Amino acid sequence: MAKQIINIGSTANDGTGDPIRTAFQKAMSNFDELYTGSTSDVDSLIAGAGISVDQATGNVTVTNTAPDQTVTLTSGANVTITGTYPNFTISSDDVVGAVNSVNGQTGVVVLDSADIAEDTNLYYTEARVSANTNVTANTAKVGITTQQATDITTNNAKVTANTANVTSAGALMDSEVTNLADVKAFDTTDYLASSVTTITTQQASDITANNAKTGITSAQASEITANNAKVSNATHTGDVTGDVALTIADDAVITSKILDANVTTAKIADDAITYAKLGDEFTTTGAITTALNFAANQVFTKTMTADTTFTYSNVGIGMVKDFILTGAFVPTFPSGTKTVAGTYDGSVSNLIQIFAFAIGDYWMSISKAQ
């Protein structure tokens, strides 16, 4: 009988597989097929080398009759093999370079300095470092090398030697003179001798000038000497002090620099203020776009190319400004501007005078060119 396949469907419980009864019927039939032995019989079996069978057909029993396979190992140089198959022992009792023990110890050996003689290479110890004369000499010189310490010691003698006054010409450079006490006994003539080539006349003068200026450098002494001639007024940005008359350049005084409390008639001579002394806001003309900056000019000009709205800035009460306006378009002035005389005529030039009556309150009069 052929093997019966149980239909289990595509997925669990999808209803496409065999019913339970049908599935178990197929399973029982397959078991019966196995137990009846109808498939266990062998039609023909031929034994090979090392294998024997009790019969050629039917229920056949197969037996392995092949003998054990013996493995032979041969000893070689420094290698000894003992025992028989399958139990061998391989050993080496004289391998070149092999170590059986170290310093009388066997197994995994850990050595330290106590196990190995120092010979010419000495081990580091704190006691040896402390006893080293070079190290001892350096302990008082933290942060510098032995050579640097030696250089400092050598320099001590040089500093001591320099304390004496230098009285003869030599290779003395200006940069080497750092202590005025060392040069206070110098005679200028010593440095101006024809045989002296390492110091200039200016340097000699600086040294001479320094005799009375203890505690300052040659450069500072030269600056003091140069300052002696500075007795005239110098350019400054601070307060002006003193009782000498102060000359003010033309166009130099602006209203923002004058304190109201300091402006009194007693301080101004009659007819003392001329037109030339007035600032740009009283004496100049400037073309504008839309803004009239009262602190910039006295006269403003504009030719309109479209309807234009104007603004005022930096206005002071009592200011009167002149505005020459041209263009056949509509001008609009800030709120608070009242026309007290005339009307604007875009076909001609108009002189508009603006008077700041109060903050945000302006009177305006218009005159037309004929």
C-alpha positions as MATLAB code, in Angstrom:
seq = 'MAKQIINIGSTANDGTGDPIRTAFQKAMSNFDELYTGSTSDVDSLIAGAGISVDQATGNVTVTNTAPDQTVTLTSGANVTITGTYPNFTISSDDVVGAVNSVNGQTGVVVLDSADIAEDTNLYYTEARVSANTNVTANTAKVGITTQQATDITTNNAKVTANTANVTSAGALMDSEVTNLADVKAFDTTDYLASSVTTITTQQASDITANNAKTGITSAQASEITANNAKVSNATHTGDVTGDVALTIADDAVITSKILDANVTTAKIADDAITYAKLGDEFTTTGAITTALNFAANQVFTKTMTADTTFTYSNVGIGMVKDFILTGAFVPTFPSGTKTVAGTYDGSVSNLIQIFAFAIGDYWMSISKAQ';
ca = [
       0.000    0.000    0.000;
       1.291    3.460   -0.821;
       1.823    6.049    1.936;
      -1.358    8.009    2.688;
      -0.851   11.775    3.063;
      -2.923   13.642    5.647;
      -4.194   16.974    4.305;
      -3.508   19.590    7.000;
      -4.820   22.621    5.042;
      -3.038   25.910    4.307;
      -3.292   27.475    7.798;
      -4.489   26.371   11.220;
      -8.270   25.836   11.417;
      -8.893   27.136    7.893;
     -11.352   24.268    7.168;
      -9.484   23.003    4.108;
      -7.703   20.010    5.714;
      -8.911   16.418    6.317;
     -11.547   15.890    9.023;
     -10.137   14.459   12.245;
     -11.608   11.023   11.605;
     -10.241   10.859    8.106;
      -6.786   12.028    9.273;
      -6.588    9.325   11.980;
      -7.754    6.650    9.515;
      -4.848    7.552    7.249;
      -2.452    7.493   10.199;
      -3.680    4.047   11.398;
      -3.312    2.651    7.883;
       0.276    3.892    7.669;
       1.074    2.305   11.079;
      -0.467   -1.018   10.004;
       1.729   -0.923    6.934;
       4.842   -0.645    9.145;
       3.862   -3.254   11.711;
       2.879   -5.950    9.234;
       6.486   -5.873    7.944;
       5.508   -5.716    4.340;
       8.162   -3.150    3.692;
      10.958   -4.529    5.943;
      11.798   -7.473    3.741;
      14.898   -7.169    1.583;
      14.638   -8.573   -1.899;
      18.402   -9.148   -2.214;
      21.452   -8.043   -0.133;
      25.104   -8.862   -1.004;
      27.702   -8.466    1.798;
      31.058   -6.766    1.066;
      34.498   -6.931    2.722;
      34.274   -6.745    6.513;
      30.460   -7.173    6.505;
      28.408  -10.403    6.875;
      24.642  -11.059    6.573;
      22.647  -13.996    7.927;
      20.518  -14.315    4.745;
      20.200  -12.641    1.390;
      16.456  -11.814    1.517;
      13.716  -11.249    4.050;
      14.600   -9.949    7.486;
      18.378   -9.571    7.128;
      20.847   -9.143   10.020;
      24.047   -7.242    9.096;
      27.321   -7.803   11.098;
      30.662   -5.902   10.877;
      33.439   -8.502   10.637;
      36.369   -6.195    9.709;
      39.364   -6.421   12.136;
      40.732   -3.364   14.081;
      43.048   -1.136   12.032;
      46.426   -0.842   13.811;
      48.264    2.535   13.728;
      52.047    2.402   13.993;
      54.047    5.399   15.213;
      57.837    5.550   14.930;
      60.091    7.374   17.382;
      62.369   10.058   15.950;
      65.227   12.303   17.084;
      64.564   13.537   20.626;
      61.042   11.975   20.513;
      60.055    8.763   22.313;
      56.786    6.880   21.663;
      55.591    4.170   24.075;
      52.439    2.023   24.338;
      50.344    0.303   21.697;
      47.350    1.259   19.616;
      45.153    2.955   20.572;
      46.974    4.084   23.709;
      50.191    5.910   22.822;
      52.499    8.114   24.952;
      54.678   10.635   23.122;
      57.449   12.412   25.036;
      60.645   14.408   24.493;
      63.419   14.191   27.029;
      66.057   16.243   25.213;
      64.458   18.926   23.044;
      66.968   21.629   22.071;
      66.103   24.909   23.808;
      63.583   23.350   26.181;
      63.493   24.651   29.785;
      62.633   22.253   32.557;
      63.208   24.738   35.386;
      64.163   28.394   36.023;
      66.400   29.296   38.923;
      65.406   26.030   40.593;
      61.669   26.670   40.047;
      59.402   24.594   37.798;
      56.011   25.138   36.230;
      54.813   28.686   35.537;
      57.660   30.743   36.975;
      57.421   34.504   37.767;
      60.778   36.166   38.337;
      61.547   39.463   40.088;
      64.736   41.444   40.761;
      65.506   39.191   43.742;
      65.912   36.196   41.372;
      68.311   37.811   38.839;
      71.740   39.243   39.584;
      72.217   42.935   38.648;
      75.640   42.606   37.023;
      76.485   46.044   35.471;
      72.828   47.136   35.089;
      71.675   48.348   38.506;
      68.031   48.308   39.517;
      66.212   51.556   40.361;
      65.580   52.158   44.061;
      64.534   55.290   45.980;
      67.609   54.932   48.203;
      69.937   54.973   45.207;
      68.273   58.082   43.766;
      68.491   59.914   47.088;
      72.177   59.005   47.390;
      73.038   60.293   43.888;
      75.133   63.473   44.211;
      73.767   65.023   40.990;
      70.199   64.507   42.121;
      70.979   65.889   45.567;
      72.501   69.028   44.060;
      69.361   69.609   41.999;
      66.816   69.210   44.792;
      67.053   72.909   45.711;
      66.558   74.015   42.100;
      62.952   73.056   41.344;
      61.889   73.386   37.727;
      65.363   73.889   36.172;
      67.954   71.529   34.753;
      71.377   70.781   36.246;
      73.010   72.867   33.484;
      70.705   75.800   34.209;
      71.575   75.571   37.909;
      75.276   75.639   37.020;
      74.739   78.677   34.807;
      72.996   80.505   37.656;
      75.857   79.701   40.026;
      78.349   80.963   37.443;
      76.364   84.164   36.970;
      76.535   84.991   40.665;
      80.151   86.027   40.228;
      79.279   88.180   37.231;
      76.616   90.076   39.150;
      79.010   90.665   42.035;
      81.684   91.957   39.687;
      79.249   94.410   38.119;
      78.599   96.195   41.417;
      81.841   98.123   41.055;
      81.786  101.334   39.024;
      82.866  101.012   35.415;
      85.529  103.663   34.822;
      87.235  102.535   31.650;
      85.988  102.193   28.115;
      85.004   98.696   27.108;
      82.436   96.695   25.161;
      79.554   98.068   27.227;
      76.261   98.099   25.323;
      73.332  100.329   26.220;
      71.119   97.261   26.582;
      73.470   95.833   29.222;
      73.125   98.802   31.616;
      70.213   97.898   33.898;
      71.169   99.567   37.175;
      71.864  103.328   37.369;
      73.965  102.793   40.478;
      76.471  100.894   38.322;
      77.005  103.842   35.985;
      76.639  106.839   38.313;
      80.441  107.411   38.434;
      80.814  107.407   34.637;
      82.446  110.448   33.137;
      80.975  111.553   29.813;
      84.456  112.106   28.414;
      85.193  108.404   28.858;
      82.475  107.601   26.343;
      83.334  110.305   23.862;
      86.949  109.214   23.485;
      87.970  108.318   19.957;
      88.885  104.803   21.059;
      85.302  104.015   22.178;
      83.244  102.504   19.336;
      80.498  100.639   21.190;
      78.501  103.633   22.465;
      77.034  106.560   20.536;
      77.129  110.233   21.483;
      73.366  110.094   22.058;
      73.783  107.122   24.402;
      76.466  108.985   26.329;
      74.156  111.993   26.644;
      71.369  109.754   27.854;
      73.639  108.338   30.575;
      74.712  111.827   31.645;
      71.090  112.973   31.740;
      70.247  109.956   33.845;
      72.649  110.874   36.650;
      70.064  113.129   38.282;
      67.086  110.936   37.381;
      67.419  107.906   39.641;
      64.849  105.170   39.089;
      63.882  106.007   35.485;
      65.097  104.641   32.168;
      67.077  106.518   29.528;
      63.999  106.656   27.309;
      61.929  108.136   30.141;
      64.649  110.720   30.840;
      64.691  111.711   27.153;
      60.921  112.140   27.203;
      61.164  114.417   30.247;
      63.803  116.537   28.498;
      61.676  116.717   25.366;
      58.681  117.782   27.454;
      60.493  120.849   28.725;
      59.822  122.567   25.408;
      56.081  121.791   25.498;
      54.898  125.041   27.014;
      52.334  125.969   24.349;
      48.711  124.764   24.212;
      48.214  121.190   23.044;
      45.284  119.555   21.338;
      42.984  118.057   23.980;
      39.539  116.564   24.468;
      39.002  117.291   28.180;
      37.933  120.374   30.100;
      39.684  123.694   29.411;
      41.331  125.133   32.528;
      43.398  128.228   33.284;
      42.848  131.977   32.972;
      44.454  132.591   29.568;
      42.143  133.652   26.702;
      40.956  130.697   24.596;
      40.760  131.154   20.827;
      37.890  129.280   19.116;
      38.147  128.430   15.436;
      35.447  129.420   12.964;
      32.407  127.064   12.880;
      33.732  125.246   15.978;
      30.892  126.018   18.431;
      27.615  124.069   18.128;
      24.519  124.480   20.287;
      24.705  120.949   21.708;
      28.049  121.821   23.390;
      26.725  124.941   25.162;
      25.057  124.661   28.571;
      22.159  127.087   28.919;
      23.253  128.054   32.428;
      26.697  129.087   31.169;
      25.483  131.385   28.381;
      25.083  134.839   29.853;
      25.331  138.282   28.285;
      28.054  139.185   30.748;
      30.342  136.605   29.145;
      29.772  137.802   25.561;
      31.157  141.143   24.414;
      29.004  143.401   22.338;
      29.155  142.537   18.618;
      31.462  139.614   19.474;
      29.540  136.836   17.653;
      29.937  137.027   13.889;
      28.168  135.096   11.159;
      31.356  133.082   10.605;
      31.067  131.708   14.148;
      27.623  130.221   13.559;
      27.186  126.535   12.863;
      25.989  124.812    9.659;
      22.402  124.721   10.919;
      22.318  128.513   10.597;
      24.455  129.107    7.499;
      24.120  126.261    4.946;
      21.710  125.000    2.282;
      21.002  121.316    1.693;
      18.883  119.298   -0.731;
      16.546  116.768    0.929;
      14.430  113.777    0.002;
      11.557  113.922    2.483;
      13.120  114.759    5.895;
      13.913  118.249    7.175;
      16.604  117.880    9.857;
      16.484  121.247   11.637;
      19.973  120.652   13.097;
      21.579  120.203    9.644;
      20.853  123.271    7.514;
      19.176  126.658    7.463;
      17.780  126.347    3.930;
      16.305  123.136    2.428;
      15.545  122.514   -1.268;
      13.396  119.921   -3.037;
      11.904  119.382   -6.517;
       8.975  116.961   -6.221;
       8.486  114.247   -8.853;
       5.371  112.843   -7.129;
       3.058  113.639   -4.247;
       5.366  113.819   -1.204;
       4.950  113.667    2.584;
       7.598  115.542    4.583;
       8.873  115.031    8.163;
      10.668  117.268   10.719;
      13.412  116.225   13.169;
      15.721  117.834   15.778;
      13.339  120.752   16.153;
      14.004  123.460   18.767;
      11.371  125.962   19.852;
      11.906  129.301   18.116;
      13.754  127.845   15.109;
      12.865  129.316   11.703;
      13.799  127.306    8.597;
      13.493  128.198    4.884;
      12.211  125.567    2.449;
      12.377  126.154   -1.331;
       9.926  123.691   -2.907;
       9.126  123.132   -6.583;
       7.028  120.604   -8.537;
       3.403  120.301   -9.723;
       2.482  117.730   -7.064;
       0.812  117.745   -3.656;
       3.087  118.296   -0.601;
       1.936  117.057    2.805;
       3.505  118.458    5.997;
       3.536  116.996    9.527;
       0.393  117.344   11.625;
       0.461  120.523   13.670;
       1.683  122.590   10.702;
      -0.642  125.533   10.062;
      -0.453  127.638    6.874;
      -0.818  131.220    8.022;
      -0.136  132.885    4.671;
      -0.124  131.950    0.983;
      -0.873  128.720   -0.935;
       1.461  126.300   -2.680;
       1.732  126.725   -6.499;
       3.491  123.787   -8.209;
       4.091  125.724  -11.407;
       6.670  128.006   -9.782;
       9.252  127.934   -6.995;
       7.809  128.457   -3.499;
       9.644  129.847   -0.475;
       8.128  128.223    2.589;
       9.157  129.547    5.990;
       8.542  127.195    8.925;
       8.510  128.585   12.485;
       8.616  126.167   15.468;
       6.057  127.811   17.764;
       5.971  124.863   20.180;
       6.847  121.166   20.089;
       4.590  119.696   17.401;
       3.102  123.087   16.595;
       4.439  124.938   13.523;
       3.428  128.065   11.589;
       4.111  128.107    7.877;
       3.981  130.942    5.348;
       4.345  130.508    1.575;
       5.728  133.049   -0.933;
       5.748  132.350   -4.678;
       8.358  133.471   -7.188;
       6.958  135.962   -9.683;
];
